[in-house]
């Protein structure tokens, strides 16, 4: 008997079925991957039968032979806590922000584990400095580190079924393979049934036994993972594979760089250790990087390598202990003394398109916010015209101006975030994992949009990413970080084709 089986599953929103006729089963020790783009219904297929969605499930979903459809929340809650583990897509919003990591792991475990046992849980999922992490809050961890904490919490009570909704989207290629290999080992050792949700068909096919491809709420095709990957028969599955960037893709045509725009010299950033330990943790150490006008440079590295901390320090969005940052040869003032003229020079686009937008505001207010603060000389009519032009520039219809973030798809939300960055007319964009939370089809469109903006506006770009293929598609040069230091730097094509440092070699090998 299968650990989990759905038959003719439907998920209804009001009077409309957004998931229709989905059937599959997951056996003990088996991995079934649900793959599809944004809005395909894959997350609702996984969450609605367990009462984790406001939408109504119909049909059949059986866990160890027990029917879930029709159970009350009171009946579902003990089943979720005993037999199922969940890894949700957005690690920052899934973790409780005011509780330390150790406290959250203890709650997931449920049996008052010792501190050593909690640290072992983090070590099991490959998190470094595990004992120190227990005393940290989620905001002190990188996206990849938070995702590992979620996985550790999900398997703490040894569930029969693990539902993993995009569990590796925040991880670099090598760590992605490590996490999926870890889940594979758990399946083999403990007979864990794994239902894996992903937008990346190529990434999961090597780790899944079977694949179910969803398109607009219906099964486009299903079968053994290797058969779907090598011989997809549906147009949708072929489109997913074609949209996946690869480091072997032809080199893009990029605009010629201009004069030096921004230069960071000897930048160092540290943070105080959490808990009873004294001292500081070096997040970035003596980093040098320069970016010219119209040039795109990628900061590449694994989770916790320091790339986001360095990017924020350069853009004056985060702290800096030592070093200097020069803009067209002149020093940028410290963060507390940045003028409005300085702040509009570099505009950020963050990793999570939904979490970075104020849920209470309409799109027109979100996009217009920077110029209300940075361009007080503009009239309300001029600001409205700029907002309209920015939405057009990122190819969003004017009808979305009155929408709120919850009404947007992931791709639309990220286009709104890009429009918000562009409306202040910056000279440089800081893109912090701007496509990692998006499915491959949407991410491909966002990369095309950024490439067009780079050509048309002459923007400089600092791209923070863990994806070498994304860096190759957009960037002139790459700088590889490890342990807070830049360990290798050069032209993107040269670094990828002939990596010198072991970290770069590992990233390249995992991306092939």
N, C-alpha and C positions, 0 to 999 in steps of 0.2 A: 504494500500500500504506500502511496506517495505521502511524503510529509505534508505537502501543500498542493492543492489542485483547484483550479478554477474552471468552470464550465459555463459557457454562454454568458460571461460576465458583462453586465452593462453598468454604466455610471451615469446618473441623470442629474442635470441641473435644471430645476424647475420642470418645464415640459419638453426638454430636449435631451437626448442621449448623447453625451460627448465621448463615451466608450461603448462599443457595440460588438457583441458576439465574440469576446476574447476567451480563448480556452488554452490552457497549458497545465503542466504538472511539474513539480520539483521533488525528486527523490532524495533520500538521505545521501550525503556526500556528493551531490550533484550541483552544478551551477547552471542556471538558466538566466540568460541576459535578455532584458527587454530594452530594445534599442529604438530610438526615434528622435526626431527633432523637437523643437519647442512647440508645445501645443498638440503633440501627437497622442497624448493621453496616457503615457507610460507611468507617470507618478500617480495619477488618480487610480490607475489599475492596481498599483501596489498598495496604496494607502487607504482607499475607500472601504475595502472589506474589513479592515481592522478598526474602523471608526475614527480614523485620523484625518478625515476630510469632511467638510460640511455637506458634501454632495451625497446623493442616495445611491447605494449599490443595489443591483438586482441580479438575478441569476443564482449561481452557486459558487461558493468559495469555502473549501473544507480544509481545516488544519487538523492533521492526525485523525481524519475521518469525521470531525465535528463541524457541522455547518455554522459558518460565521454570519451569513446574511440573515438578518432578522434579529440578531442578538442585541440586547440593550447595552448601553455604555457600561453599566454596572457589571454585566456578564462578560464584556470584552476586556475590561481592565485587567483582571487577574490572568487572562490568557496572554495578553501582551507582556505583562511583567514576568511570567514564568516561562513561556515557550518561544517567544519571538524577541529578536533584537533588531533595532532600527538604527541605521546611519543616514542622517538626513543631508540634504544637498548643501545647505548654507551653515557651515560650522559655527560661525560667530553668532548667528541668531538661534541656533539649536542649543548652545550652551548658556547657562545662567550667568549673566555678566558679573553679579555681585558675590558669587561663590567661588572659592578657590578650587583648583582642579582636583585636589585630593578629596575634598568634600563631595564633589559631583561624582567621582568614581565610587566613593563609598556608598552613596545613595543607589547607584546602579547595581552595585554588588549585592547589597541588602543584608549582609551577615557580619557587619562590624569588622572588616578585614584590618589587619595590622598595617602599619606604614610600609613595612617591607613588602607586603603583598600588593599594596597599591602601586609601589614603585615597579614591582615586577610586571604588573599589568601594562604599564607604559613602556617598559623595556621590551615586552613581548611584541609590541607594534612598532618597535624601532625608534622610539623617541629618546634622544640623548638627554643627559643630565636629569634622569627620571626623578630622582629624589628631590631636586630643586624645583622641578615643574609642579610638584604637588602643592607648593606654597604660592604658586602664581595664579593670577586671574586670567581669564581667556584673552583679554585684550593685549596681554604681554606676549602672546604666542603668535607665530606666523600662521597664515591660512593653512598650510600643510600640517603644521604641528597641531592645530586645533582639530583638523580632520582625523589625525591619529588618536587624539584623545577621545573623539566620538566613537571610533572603532573599538578602542579599549573598553569604553563604557558599554557598548552594544553587546560585547561578548563576555562581559564580566559574570553574568549569571548563567553562562553555558546554555544558550537557547538551542532549540531544535532547528529553528529557521532564522536566518539573518536576511533582512530586507535592507539592501544598500542602495540608496537613491543618490546616484552620482558620487560615490565615495572617494574618487581619485581626481575630481576635476580641479582641485587646488594643488595637486602635486606635480613635481617635475617628472620627466619621462622615466628616469631610473627609479625614483621612489614609487611611481605608479606601478611599475612592474613588481617592486618589492612588496607593496601592499596587496596586490592581487595574488602574488605568490604566497603571502602569509595567509590570505583567505583560502587559497588552495590547500595549504598545509592543514589548516583547521578542518576543512572539509574531509581530508583524508584521515586525520587523527581522531576526530570526534564525530564523524558522520554528520557534520553540519550541512543542512540544505541552504543554498545561497540563491536568493533572487536578486539579481544585479541589474540596476537601472543605469543606462548610459546613453549619451548622444553620440558616442564615438564607436562606431562598429568595428573599425580596424583595431582599436585598442583592446577591446574586450574579447574579440573573437579567439585570440590565442589562449584565453583563460576560461572561457565558458565551454560547457559541453554542448548546449543547444542555444539557439538565438531565436527570439521572436521579434520581428521588425513591425513596429506600429506606425501607421500613417493616418492622421486625422481620426483617431479613435478606433481604427480597425486593423486587423492583422494583414500586412502587405505580403509577408512571407515568413515562414518558420522552417527550421530544420537544423541539422548538425552545424556547429559553428564553422567548421572548415569549408563545408559545402556552400554556405551562405556567403562567406568571405571570398572564396575563389570563383564561385559560379552563381552570383546573384541573378535571379530571374525577374525580379520586379524593378521597374524604373526607379522607384524610390530608394531601394537599397543601393543601386548603382550610383545614384546621386550622392548618397551619404559617403560612399567610398571615394568618389571623385572630388568631393569638397574637402577631404582631409588633407591638410598641408603636409608635405614631405620634404626632408632636407635634400632629396635628390631632384626636386623640381628645378626647372631652368631658372637661372638668375634673373631677377626682375629688372626692369628699366627704372632707374632712380634718378632724381634730379641731381645735377652737379652741386656739391657743397660750395658755400660761399665763404666769407671771412669768419674768423673765430667769433662765436657768439657767447658761450659760457664755458668757464674753466674752473674745475674744483682741484685744489691742491692740498694734500695731506689731511683730508677730512677724516676725523675720528669721532665716533659716537659710542657712549657706554651707558648702561642702565644699572641702577642699584639692584643688588641681589634681593630676592624675596625672602621673607621669614627671618629666622634668627641668624643667618649667615651674614657676615660683613663683607664689604668690598663691592666691586662693580663687575658687570659682565661686558666685555668688549664686543659690541655689535658690528662696528666698522672700524678698521685700523689703517690709517695712513693711505687713504684711497685717493688716486688722481684720475681725473677723467675730463675730457674736453669735447665740446660739441660745436660744430660750425653752423652757420645759417643754412637752411634747407637740408641739413644732415639728420639722419635717424641713427641713433646709437642704442643698442640693446644691452641692458644689464641682465645677465643670465646666471642662474644658480639654483641650487636646491632650496627646499624649505629651511628657513633660518640662516641662510648664507649671508644675510645683511643687505640684500639688493633693495628691498623696499625702504629700509632705514636710510641707506645712502641716497636714494632718490628723493625721499622727503627732506633730508638735510640739504641737498642741493637746491631744492625748490623752496626752502625756508618754510616747510610745512611741519618739520620735526626738529628735534634738538640737534645741536652740534657742539662737541666738546672742544675740538681743535681744528685748525685748518682754515682755509678761506675759499670763498666762491666769488669769482669775478664775472661781471656781465659787461661784455664789450670792453674789457680791460679795467673796468672800475669795480671796486669791492662792493658786493651786495651787503647792505646793513644787516645786523642781527634780526631775528624774527620779530622781536618786540618793537623794532624801530623801522620796520618796512612801511613805506608810504603806499598810497593807493596806486601811484604810478609804477612802483616796483611790483606790487601784487598782481597787476594785470599782465605782466610780462610772461609768467609761467602759469598755465592753468592745468589742473589735474583731471584725469578720468580714472575712476577707481574700479576695483575688481568686481564688486557685486553691484550690478546696475540697479536693482530694486532697493537694496539697503542704503545706497548713497543718495537716494532721492527722498525728500520729505513726504511721507505718505499723506499728509493733510493738505498739501498744496496741489494746485492744478499745474499742468505742464507749462503754461504761459508764465506762471509765477516762478517756477523753478528755473526756467531758462533766463528769465529777466532779473533774477536776484543779483548776479554779479555786477550788472551795469547800474543797478540801483545804488550799490555801494561804491563801485569803482569809477563810475561816470556820472556824478551828480550834476554835471553841466548839461546833460541831455534832458530834453522835455519828455513828458510822459508819452507823447505821440512818437517822438524819435525812438524812445525805448521800445514801444510796441512794434514799430517798423523793424527794429533790429531783431527782436524776438521772432517775428514772422520770417525774416530773411534767414535767420539761423536754422529754423525748422525746415525751410525749403532746402537749405544747403546740405542738410543731413538726410534729405529725401523722406521727410515725414509730412503727411497731409495736414493742412491747416485745421482740419476737424479735430485733431488730437489735442489742440491747445487747451481745451476745457476738460481734458481727462485727468485722472489722478493715477499715480504709479501703479496701484493695484489693478487698474484696468488695462495695463500695457503688457505686451509680451516682453521676454528678456531682451530681444533684439531692439524693440522699440524703446525700451527703457535706456539701453546703452546709447542709442542715437540721441535721446534727450540729454543724457549726460555729456555727450560730445558737443551738442548744440550749446549747452550751458557753458562749456569751456570756450567755445569759439566766439560767443557773443561779446566777450570783452576784448576781442581782437588781439590775442596773445601772439608772441613771437615763437613760443615753444609750448608743446604739450608734454605733460608727464602722464604716461599711460601705465598704470599699475595693474598688470594682469587684466587688461581691458577686454580680452576675449576668452579667458579661461572658464568663465561661468556660462558660456553660451554654447549651444549645439554647433556642430561643425558647419552646417549650412548657414546659420546666422552669422557665425564667426567669420566665415568666408566673405560674406557681404560687408561686414564691418571692416575687415582688412582692405577690401576694395575701396570702401569709402575713405579710409585713412590714407591710402595711397593716392587717391584723387585729391584730397585736401592738401597733401604734401606737395603735389605738383602745382595745384592752382594757387595756393596761398603762400607757398615757399616756407612752410612751417618747419622748424626744427622739432625733433621728437626724441625724448628719452623714454624708451620702452622697457619696462620691467616685466620679465617673463621667465617662465621655466621651460618654454617650448622653443627649441632651436629652429624648428620649421617655421614658426611664426616670425622669429627674428630674421631668418633668411628672406622671407617674403616681403619684408618692409624696410630692413635696415642696411645701412652702408657698413657699419662696424659693430662688433660685439665685444663686450668685456665680461669675462667669466669670473664670478665671485665664489669664494669658499671660505668659511670661517671668518667672515668680515673683511677679507682681503681680495683685491683683484689679482687673480693668479694667471690670467692670460688675456691678451687683448690683440685685436687686429681686424682686418677686413673680414666680413662675415663669411664669404665664400672660402677664404684661405683657412680660417680657424676651423670651419666645419670639415673641410676636405683633408686637413693635415693638423689635427689637434695635438698640442705638445704636452699639456698638463694632464695628469691622470683624471682629474675631475671632468675636464672637457672631453677626454676620451670616453669616459663612462656615459656622459650625456649624449654624445654622438652615437655610441653603440646602442643605447636604449632607444634612440630615435629612428634607427634604420628600419 
